[in-house]
């Protein structure tokens, strides 16, 4: 539920991110969670040299790509570009962290 609210807030705040219905937000949160569990660790390991070279900043880009991947799989959830995805992933991370008590 926290991630769903964070995605809704990112869609409200960041131009280029859109969600059609509350059900779409729920499905997007589920798919994003699955992508972060199954796909993101593989890409994190594969891009480790680039992440080290950029002192960890490439992880922001990687999070943006994961958000775009979730938008690809969820009809009614759209992300218009990489910059919107990066800013959206930052907003989602901050809101999720704040609402979960920083745990």
RATA-V253374 format. One record per residue. N is the residue number from 1. RES is the residue in one small letter. SS is DSSP state (h for helix, s for strand, l for the rest). PSI is psi in whole degrees, 0 to 359 (* if undefined). D_CENTER is the distance of its C-alpha to the mean C-alpha in Angstrom with 2 decimals. Layout:
n->N res->RES ss->SS psi->PSI d_center->D_CENTER
n->N res->RES ss->SS psi->PSI d_center->D_CENTER
This chain:
n->1 res->x ss->l psi->324 d_center->14.67
n->2 res->x ss->h psi->317 d_center->13.04
n->3 res->x ss->h psi->324 d_center->9.46
n->4 res->x ss->h psi->316 d_center->10.93
n->5 res->x ss->h psi->320 d_center->12.46
n->6 res->x ss->h psi->322 d_center->9.54
n->7 res->x ss->h psi->319 d_center->7.88
n->8 res->x ss->h psi->318 d_center->11.51
n->9 res->x ss->h psi->319 d_center->12.04
n->10 res->x ss->h psi->322 d_center->9.37
n->11 res->x ss->h psi->326 d_center->11.07
n->12 res->x ss->h psi->323 d_center->14.30
n->13 res->x ss->h psi->320 d_center->13.87
n->14 res->x ss->l psi->119 d_center->12.21
n->15 res->x ss->l psi->137 d_center->14.48
n->16 res->x ss->l psi->352 d_center->13.17
n->17 res->x ss->s psi->129 d_center->10.67
n->18 res->x ss->s psi->141 d_center->12.85
n->19 res->x ss->s psi->131 d_center->13.31
n->20 res->x ss->l psi->313 d_center->16.90
n->21 res->x ss->l psi->163 d_center->17.78
n->22 res->x ss->h psi->326 d_center->16.98
n->23 res->x ss->h psi->324 d_center->17.24
n->24 res->x ss->h psi->320 d_center->14.56
n->25 res->x ss->h psi->321 d_center->12.19
n->26 res->x ss->h psi->314 d_center->13.50
n->27 res->x ss->h psi->320 d_center->13.15
n->28 res->x ss->h psi->320 d_center->9.53
n->29 res->x ss->h psi->319 d_center->8.97
n->30 res->x ss->h psi->313 d_center->11.41
n->31 res->x ss->h psi->319 d_center->10.16
n->32 res->x ss->h psi->320 d_center->6.63
n->33 res->x ss->h psi->316 d_center->9.05
n->34 res->x ss->h psi->319 d_center->11.42
n->35 res->x ss->h psi->318 d_center->9.45
n->36 res->x ss->h psi->333 d_center->8.66
n->37 res->x ss->h psi->317 d_center->12.36
n->38 res->x ss->h psi->319 d_center->13.99
n->39 res->x ss->l psi->318 d_center->12.57
n->40 res->x ss->h psi->319 d_center->10.77
n->41 res->x ss->h psi->325 d_center->14.13
n->42 res->x ss->h psi->314 d_center->16.07
n->43 res->x ss->h psi->329 d_center->14.28
n->44 res->x ss->h psi->318 d_center->14.44
n->45 res->x ss->h psi->318 d_center->18.13
n->46 res->x ss->h psi->329 d_center->18.79
n->47 res->x ss->l psi->15 d_center->17.46
n->48 res->x ss->h psi->316 d_center->19.12
n->49 res->x ss->h psi->319 d_center->21.91
n->50 res->x ss->h psi->324 d_center->19.73
n->51 res->x ss->h psi->318 d_center->17.71
n->52 res->x ss->h psi->318 d_center->21.15
n->53 res->x ss->h psi->324 d_center->22.54
n->54 res->x ss->l psi->12 d_center->19.96
n->55 res->x ss->l psi->37 d_center->20.28
n->56 res->x ss->l psi->351 d_center->16.70
n->57 res->x ss->l psi->336 d_center->15.16
n->58 res->x ss->h psi->339 d_center->14.03
n->59 res->x ss->h psi->331 d_center->11.40
n->60 res->x ss->h psi->317 d_center->9.56
n->61 res->x ss->h psi->319 d_center->10.06
n->62 res->x ss->h psi->319 d_center->9.13
n->63 res->x ss->h psi->322 d_center->5.59
n->64 res->x ss->h psi->318 d_center->5.75
n->65 res->x ss->h psi->323 d_center->7.65
n->66 res->x ss->h psi->323 d_center->5.73
n->67 res->x ss->h psi->320 d_center->3.63
n->68 res->x ss->h psi->323 d_center->7.34
n->69 res->x ss->h psi->319 d_center->8.77
n->70 res->x ss->h psi->320 d_center->7.67
n->71 res->x ss->h psi->329 d_center->9.12
n->72 res->x ss->h psi->323 d_center->12.03
n->73 res->x ss->h psi->344 d_center->12.95
n->74 res->x ss->l psi->111 d_center->12.82
n->75 res->x ss->l psi->136 d_center->15.67
n->76 res->x ss->l psi->355 d_center->15.45
n->77 res->x ss->s psi->120 d_center->11.75
n->78 res->x ss->s psi->144 d_center->11.64
n->79 res->x ss->s psi->123 d_center->9.99
n->80 res->x ss->l psi->340 d_center->13.11
n->81 res->x ss->l psi->177 d_center->12.54
n->82 res->x ss->h psi->320 d_center->11.09
n->83 res->x ss->h psi->318 d_center->11.86
n->84 res->x ss->h psi->321 d_center->10.23
n->85 res->x ss->h psi->319 d_center->6.90
n->86 res->x ss->h psi->312 d_center->7.75
n->87 res->x ss->h psi->322 d_center->9.05
n->88 res->x ss->h psi->319 d_center->6.43
n->89 res->x ss->h psi->327 d_center->4.11
n->90 res->x ss->h psi->313 d_center->7.73
n->91 res->x ss->h psi->316 d_center->8.65
n->92 res->x ss->h psi->318 d_center->6.41
n->93 res->x ss->h psi->316 d_center->7.72
n->94 res->x ss->h psi->313 d_center->11.07
n->95 res->x ss->h psi->317 d_center->11.57
n->96 res->x ss->h psi->318 d_center->10.86
n->97 res->x ss->h psi->317 d_center->13.17
n->98 res->x ss->h psi->317 d_center->15.70
n->99 res->x ss->h psi->335 d_center->16.00
n->100 res->x ss->l psi->6 d_center->16.36
n->101 res->x ss->l psi->19 d_center->19.08
n->102 res->x ss->l psi->15 d_center->17.63
n->103 res->x ss->l psi->* d_center->18.19
